[in-house]
Amino acid sequence: PGPLRPAPRTWCFWESGRGRFDAAVRSQWRHLRVRPPAGAAIEGDITPLRYKMIRSDDFEALVAHDLAHSPNVRRLEATVDTVEEAPSGPRVSMTRPDGTSDVIEARWVFDSRPLGSLPAARTTVLQHFHGWFVRTARPVFDRGTAELMDFRTPQPAHGLSFGYVLPTGPREALVEYTEFSPHVLTETGYEAALRHYAADVLALGDLEVLATETGLIPMTDAPLPQRVGASVFRIGAAGGATRPSTGYTFAGLQRQTRAVATALRQGRDPVPPAAHSVRSRTMDAVLLRALDSGRVDGPALFCRLFTRVPAARLLRFLDGRTNLIEDLAVGRHAPVGPMLRTAVELPRLPRRPFP
């Protein structure tokens, strides 16, 4: 509780069949749509996958219910001030909601707090977005299809932008404006971009804004180590769970936590694994550099991939669930020349701190 508590937010991911957190899923879709800046939309059926949306408050309620019925869990709410290694083990200093201080000594500490600054990287791009949960005066949304990337938005001078629409009913949806670029917008800038997308591109007409959400996700090829002490580990976005090329984090974090739980049960050191393979991170580093340098046109690249690669396979590729042969099959649909030049250049580039 207090000013450091983040506002409710939306997490999306894809999986097949029933999932561990289905009780917290608000909506799910098996059809995705990508729209180029001009021309016909690209639609794909992602069966057997489903694109699922979870709200953070629903997720918290589900997990809190499970923990409350576990005799092995004690939950404390406080602001973590410091995490230190001591001869007896990690010490977590914290401030409780009533202002009192406390210290916990632990065997293992998993620290998911956002990093104060990003490590040095060859490329860092910010994914930043602002969204409205809307209710329209008339039915305008296709309930069965999620609009994953709509490139009919004005493109920034450096980077790319797109609209994102997750319909939860014929008159209700989450409508977002997203940019991949070096700098965030002002509040006025986001509002103007979103108003333009809702009114001029989607032609939603009269609508009511029920809630808003804003987010910022660093997409970086910086190394993010999972182990930062003898018994202290970073986990989640701070521990590299975010996929650098997409910004999706939820699925990577679940892979880390499952591996940690398994290690604890087996009595092994519970080091969170890298959420994404070396091959995936290498491909992401090439893509980020190609986009950031302007060598590759982002909207054209994503539209080309969704046109030429079956949607379910492309999503598995974006989640790092494909093998080398499948990766090569997807990669041949990217602009080979610019990507190869970028791959050759990458090892020679210095890593610099992000401004």
Disulfide bonds with the S-S distance in Angstrom:
none
